[in-house]
Amino acid sequence: MTTLNYLTTTHFDFGITQRLGKELSRFGVERPLFITDEGVRAAGLLDKVLGNGGIETPSVFDQTPPNPTQQAVMAALEHYRADGCDGVVCVGGGSPIDLGKAVALLAGSGGDLERYDPMQGGAKHITKVAPLLAIPTTAGTGSEVSMGFVIVMDDGRKATFASPKLVPKVALCDPELTLGLPAHLTAATGMDAIAHCIEAVLSPVVNPPAEGVGLDGLWRAWRNIQRAVEDGSDREARWHMMMASTEGAMAFVKGLGAVHAMSHAAGRLPDLKLHHGTLNAVLLPAVLRFNKPVAEEKMERLAQAMGLPKDADLAEEIERMNASLKLPATLGEMGVTEAHLDDLVYYAVKDLAGRTNPRQASAEDYRALFEQAL
């Protein structure tokens, strides 16, 4: 049996953040906490959203780390409570949106994050989530429409939390907010969207409509990522990249795979603070080669969506794309060394994303994959 869940409303267009005030009123939110990061605020994007929404005296938490932590969640929750907030608006990339989801969960259901860990059956404890709206400023994670979030816990794990109750009430996707995104972030977040689409399609979970959405997202992203990187003011390319990002997250209701298990393990390294999308780009070729023996038919469909011959070597094509976008070719270029391997393998094996990889990976497999990527 296949159950299809696309439970949120997504308003998508240039200037769509003008709906913010209306959407807050629709959900009865009078005092939202705006969760963002310092970069988004410094770029003027938060002010633009606030101006479009007619918000004059906002409550703002802008201390979201690049990889959101349990400590940051608790700091934002304290701000939420101290300021008498009654809802959350996330403005930014995946990090502020993930942090906002965690705050909305704890504001509604109480307790601490460990209680809701899905690896321990914690999703059943979610009784209520504070009203949650999401406004992405990058085209990569698609967290604005997904049912999950990822947090670096106090014990060092990068834990994934998931429940349909965590899907934002509404997403306002405005490609205009991405027009000023630097080329390297456009490239990294764009490859994140591509990785989402590819891993969702390769997941063995049966959900043909979600798979179709993933293929469409890949079609858009592969044709437009270089345009968006080379000319950040290309409105058409930016529109397609944000749509691809949203579609990637809609598709991964099927699950993700070993790329994300590995990138979550590497992203939790406190000394390196590695970018999630860049990690996905670097790790994707090795995992595609690992998965190819069990997923040749699906890889033909991926190649077709990318406009490539059906027998194209997808790993080589991703490597070529990474090089053209000036992304790192190896984990070593990002600062990862052999000394990190034991730690990386330990956390990758435990990661929830690996459960829906088309070919189950052992600890030895993960070690070999990390070594290839080094």
C-alpha distance (Angstrom), angle and dihedral (degrees) to the residues before:
residue distance angle dihedral
M1 . . .
T2 3.77 . .
T3 3.79 121.0 .
L4 3.81 116.6 -162.8
N5 3.80 118.5 -154.5
Y6 3.80 121.3 -178.1
L7 3.76 95.7 151.3
T8 3.77 106.7 160.6
T9 3.81 135.0 76.0
T10 3.78 116.2 -121.0
H11 3.80 120.1 -164.6
F12 3.79 107.5 -163.6
D13 3.81 127.4 -174.0
F14 3.78 145.0 90.8
G15 3.81 108.7 -68.5
I16 3.81 93.9 11.3
T17 3.81 92.1 136.4
Q18 3.80 85.9 82.1
R19 3.81 84.1 82.7
L20 3.80 91.7 65.1
G21 3.80 97.4 97.2
K22 3.80 91.2 47.3
E23 3.79 92.5 49.4
L24 3.80 93.1 48.6
S25 3.80 90.0 52.0
R26 3.80 91.0 47.5
F27 3.80 90.2 59.0
G28 3.82 94.7 40.6
V29 3.81 94.6 -113.5
E30 3.79 111.7 154.9
R31 3.80 101.2 162.6
P32 3.82 111.9 30.7
L33 3.77 123.8 -177.2
F34 3.81 109.1 -132.6
I35 3.80 108.6 -145.4
T36 3.80 115.9 -162.4
D37 3.79 140.2 128.2
E38 3.79 134.3 -102.4
G39 3.81 93.4 -103.3
V40 3.79 94.1 54.9
R41 3.79 90.3 46.9
A42 3.81 93.8 47.1
A43 3.81 90.4 50.5
G44 3.81 89.7 58.5
L45 3.79 93.6 -117.9
L46 3.80 94.9 121.3
D47 3.81 90.8 51.2
K48 3.79 89.3 50.2
V49 3.80 91.7 52.6
L50 3.80 92.5 45.7
G51 3.79 91.3 48.8
N52 3.80 92.8 49.0
G53 3.78 90.3 48.5
G54 3.78 95.5 46.8
I55 3.82 92.7 -121.2
E56 3.81 108.6 157.2
T57 3.83 105.6 172.0
P58 3.78 106.0 28.0
S59 3.77 128.4 -176.8
V60 3.81 105.5 -133.4
F61 3.79 136.0 -172.3
D62 3.82 108.8 -172.3
Q63 3.80 101.9 165.5
T64 3.81 98.4 98.3
P65 3.84 109.9 145.1
P66 3.84 120.0 -135.3
N67 3.81 87.4 -105.2
P68 3.83 103.9 31.1
T69 3.78 115.0 -125.2
Q70 3.78 135.6 -153.7
Q71 3.80 87.9 -116.1
A72 3.81 91.1 56.4
V73 3.81 90.4 48.4
M74 3.79 91.0 56.0
A75 3.82 92.1 46.5
A76 3.81 90.9 52.1
L77 3.81 91.5 45.5
E78 3.81 90.1 53.1
H79 3.83 88.7 51.7
Y80 3.83 89.8 49.0
R81 3.78 92.7 53.1
A82 3.80 96.8 40.1
D83 3.81 91.4 51.9
G84 3.79 95.0 47.8
C85 3.80 93.7 -118.0
D86 3.79 122.6 175.5
G87 3.80 102.5 -171.4
V88 3.81 144.1 15.5
V89 3.80 130.5 -119.4
C90 3.80 114.5 -170.4
V91 3.81 116.9 -154.8
G92 3.78 117.3 -176.9
G93 3.76 143.0 35.1
G94 3.76 127.4 -39.6
S95 3.79 95.1 -61.9
P96 3.84 98.5 61.4
I97 3.80 90.9 39.9
D98 3.80 92.4 51.1
L99 3.79 91.1 46.1
G100 3.80 90.4 48.9
K101 3.80 91.8 51.8
A102 3.79 90.2 53.4
V103 3.80 91.6 49.6
A104 3.81 92.4 47.9
L105 3.81 89.8 50.0
L106 3.81 94.7 51.3
A107 3.81 92.7 41.1
G108 3.79 89.4 55.6
S109 3.80 104.9 34.5
G110 3.80 102.9 23.9
G111 3.79 128.6 -148.9
D112 3.79 124.7 81.8
L113 3.78 131.8 -56.9
E114 3.81 95.8 -102.6
R115 3.80 88.5 67.7
Y116 3.82 90.5 65.1
D117 3.81 99.9 45.8
P118 3.85 104.9 135.7
M119 3.82 90.4 -151.6
Q120 3.81 84.6 67.6
G121 3.81 95.6 41.1
G122 3.78 90.6 -99.7
A123 3.82 98.0 145.4
K124 3.81 89.4 80.8
H125 3.80 89.3 66.8
I126 3.82 93.4 62.9
T127 3.79 105.4 108.1
K128 3.79 101.7 158.5
V129 3.80 139.5 4.5
A130 3.80 121.5 -158.8
P131 3.83 113.6 -114.5
L132 3.80 105.8 -75.3
L133 3.81 129.4 -165.6
A134 3.80 125.4 179.0
I135 3.80 131.5 -154.0
P136 3.83 113.1 -177.8
T137 3.80 120.2 -150.5
T138 3.81 95.4 -175.4
A139 3.80 132.0 52.6
G140 3.76 103.3 -129.6
T141 3.78 124.9 67.7
G142 3.80 101.4 45.6
S143 3.80 87.1 -153.9
E144 3.81 88.5 144.6
V145 3.83 89.8 77.1
S146 3.81 102.8 27.6
M147 3.78 129.9 101.0
G148 3.78 96.0 -134.3
F149 3.77 146.1 65.0
V150 3.79 135.0 -167.2
I151 3.81 125.1 -138.2
V152 3.82 132.5 178.2
M153 3.79 101.7 -126.0
D154 3.79 126.8 -144.2
D155 3.81 89.5 -107.1
G156 3.84 91.0 59.3
R157 3.81 99.2 -102.0
K158 3.78 120.7 129.6
A159 3.80 95.4 -139.5
T160 3.80 127.8 -164.1
F161 3.80 117.8 -144.0
A162 3.79 119.2 -165.8
S163 3.80 138.8 179.8
P164 3.82 135.4 132.6
K165 3.80 85.8 -118.3
L166 3.82 89.3 68.0
V167 3.80 94.8 62.7
P168 3.83 107.4 112.0
K169 3.80 114.5 -106.4
V170 3.78 89.4 -122.7
A171 3.80 137.1 -1.3
L172 3.79 122.0 -147.7
C173 3.80 106.4 -159.1
D174 3.79 110.7 -169.8
P175 3.83 113.5 173.7
E176 3.80 88.6 -163.8
L177 3.81 88.8 74.4
T178 3.82 89.2 64.5
L179 3.83 97.3 52.0
G180 3.80 93.0 95.5
L181 3.80 96.6 43.1
P182 3.84 109.6 128.6
A183 3.80 117.4 -110.2
H184 3.82 95.6 -111.1
L185 3.81 92.2 52.5
T186 3.79 91.1 44.5
A187 3.80 88.2 54.4
A188 3.81 95.9 44.9
T189 3.80 96.2 45.1
G190 3.80 91.1 43.2
M191 3.79 91.2 54.7
D192 3.80 87.7 49.0
A193 3.81 88.6 59.3
I194 3.81 90.5 47.2
A195 3.81 90.8 50.8
H196 3.81 90.3 50.5
C197 3.79 92.3 52.2
I198 3.81 93.5 46.4
E199 3.80 96.4 46.1
A200 3.80 92.4 45.2
V201 3.81 91.4 53.4
L202 3.81 92.0 47.0
S203 3.81 93.6 49.2
P204 3.82 110.2 109.8
V205 3.80 92.2 -136.1
V206 3.82 109.2 117.0
N207 3.79 110.9 -119.9
P208 3.83 111.5 125.8
P209 3.84 96.1 -178.6
A210 3.82 91.1 53.8
E211 3.80 89.1 46.5
G212 3.80 89.6 52.6
V213 3.80 90.5 51.5
G214 3.80 89.4 51.3
L215 3.80 92.0 51.8
D216 3.79 91.4 49.8
G217 3.80 90.8 49.4
L218 3.80 90.4 50.7
W219 3.82 90.5 49.0
R220 3.82 90.3 55.0
A221 3.80 97.5 42.1
W222 3.81 97.7 46.2
R223 3.81 91.7 52.1
N224 3.79 96.8 44.7
I225 3.80 110.2 32.3
Q226 3.80 95.2 87.4
R227 3.81 91.3 46.3
A228 3.80 90.8 52.1
V229 3.81 92.4 47.5
E230 3.80 94.7 46.7
D231 3.80 95.1 44.3
G232 3.79 114.0 22.8
S233 3.81 90.9 -173.6
D234 3.82 93.0 60.7
R235 3.80 98.1 119.6
E236 3.79 95.4 -169.6
A237 3.81 92.9 51.8
R238 3.80 91.0 46.4
W239 3.82 90.7 51.1
H240 3.80 92.0 52.2
M241 3.81 93.1 45.6
M242 3.79 93.2 52.4
M243 3.80 90.6 46.5
A244 3.80 89.6 50.2
S245 3.78 90.0 50.7
T246 3.79 92.1 51.8
E247 3.80 91.6 45.5
G248 3.80 91.6 49.8
A249 3.79 90.7 59.1
M250 3.80 92.0 44.1
A251 3.80 87.8 53.4
F252 3.78 96.9 49.0
V253 3.77 90.9 68.5
K254 3.85 75.2 97.6
G255 3.80 89.5 62.2
L256 3.78 132.5 -107.9
G257 3.79 129.9 -110.7
A258 3.78 151.0 -137.0
V259 3.81 93.8 -42.8
H260 3.78 89.6 65.3
A261 3.79 94.4 40.3
M262 3.79 87.5 56.8
S263 3.82 96.8 41.5
H264 3.81 90.8 50.0
A265 3.81 89.3 52.0
A266 3.81 92.0 49.9
G267 3.80 94.7 40.4
R268 3.78 91.9 61.6
L269 3.84 93.3 61.7
P270 3.82 101.8 117.1
D271 3.81 95.4 -158.2
L272 3.82 95.5 56.3
K273 3.84 106.7 34.2
L274 3.80 91.8 -156.9
H275 3.80 122.4 -161.9
H276 3.81 112.4 -111.4
G277 3.80 97.5 -141.3
T278 3.79 92.8 47.8
L279 3.79 90.2 50.7
N280 3.80 90.7 51.9
A281 3.80 91.0 51.0
V282 3.80 92.7 51.0
L283 3.83 95.6 43.7
L284 3.81 97.9 43.2
P285 3.85 98.3 81.5
A286 3.82 94.6 54.1
V287 3.80 92.3 47.9
L288 3.81 92.6 47.0
R289 3.81 89.2 55.3
F290 3.82 90.0 48.4
N291 3.81 92.7 50.0
K292 3.81 98.6 41.9
P293 3.85 97.4 90.4
V294 3.82 91.4 60.3
A295 3.82 100.3 34.4
E296 3.80 108.6 42.4
E297 3.82 95.5 129.4
K298 3.80 92.9 50.4
M299 3.77 90.7 46.6
E300 3.80 88.7 56.6
R301 3.80 88.2 55.8
L302 3.79 90.9 48.3
A303 3.80 90.0 51.2
Q304 3.80 90.1 50.0
A305 3.82 91.0 52.5
M306 3.81 89.1 50.0
G307 3.81 91.7 51.5
L308 3.81 92.4 -113.4
P309 3.81 132.1 129.9
K310 3.80 110.7 -84.4
D311 3.81 90.7 -114.9
A312 3.80 93.9 50.6
D313 3.80 117.0 136.6
L314 3.81 99.5 -116.6
A315 3.79 93.5 -167.3
E316 3.81 90.8 57.0
E317 3.81 91.0 45.8
I318 3.81 90.9 53.3
E319 3.80 90.5 48.4
R320 3.81 90.3 51.6
M321 3.80 91.2 48.5
N322 3.81 91.9 49.3
A323 3.79 89.9 51.7
S324 3.80 93.1 48.7
L325 3.81 89.5 50.9
K326 3.83 90.7 49.4
L327 3.79 93.0 -119.2
P328 3.81 120.9 149.6
A329 3.79 116.1 -83.2
T330 3.82 96.1 -150.2
L331 3.78 142.6 24.6
G332 3.79 87.1 -117.8
E333 3.81 89.6 66.2
M334 3.81 86.8 56.5
G335 3.81 93.0 53.6
V336 3.80 100.4 -97.1
T337 3.81 114.0 139.5
E338 3.79 138.1 -176.8
A339 3.80 87.4 -96.7
H340 3.82 88.1 70.0
L341 3.81 95.4 52.9
D342 3.81 100.6 92.1
D343 3.79 90.6 50.4
L344 3.82 93.5 45.4
V345 3.81 93.7 49.8
Y346 3.81 92.3 46.9
Y347 3.81 93.1 56.2
A348 3.81 97.0 37.2
V349 3.81 91.6 57.5
K350 3.80 90.4 53.0
D351 3.80 96.6 45.8
L352 3.80 118.4 115.4
A353 3.82 93.6 -137.3
G354 3.79 93.1 66.3
R355 3.79 91.8 64.6
T356 3.82 91.2 76.8
N357 3.77 97.9 44.6
P358 3.84 107.7 124.1
R359 3.80 90.3 -125.7
Q360 3.78 116.3 40.9
A361 3.80 111.7 -124.5
S362 3.80 124.1 -145.7
A363 3.78 125.1 -152.5
E364 3.81 87.9 -96.2
D365 3.81 90.2 51.8
Y366 3.80 92.0 51.2
R367 3.78 90.9 49.0
A368 3.80 90.6 52.3
L369 3.81 91.3 47.6
F370 3.80 92.7 50.4
E371 3.81 89.9 47.5
Q372 3.81 90.5 52.4
A373 3.80 90.4 50.4
L374 3.81 93.3 48.7
